[in-house]
């Protein structure tokens, strides 16, 4: 899988749009614009998030968001 690579630019300001949601393996058929189509035909959604800032600021906030996502997920679902 390709790694997310933001354009290098020192203090250049950028915007990252991303979404995260965990689904059972094999149940996702397609993902388009935050809409998820399951193999069973039903649909779901992925909330999209936006982070503005420099590459360093965006990376720091994204890593904190990913950690928080898995902290919350691990409380709700037994892994």
Secondary structure, DSSP 4 states (H G I P E B T S, - for coil): -PPP-PPP-TT--EEEEEE-----TT-EEEEETTEEEETTS-EEE--EEEEEE-HHHHHHHHHHHHHHHHHHHHHHS--
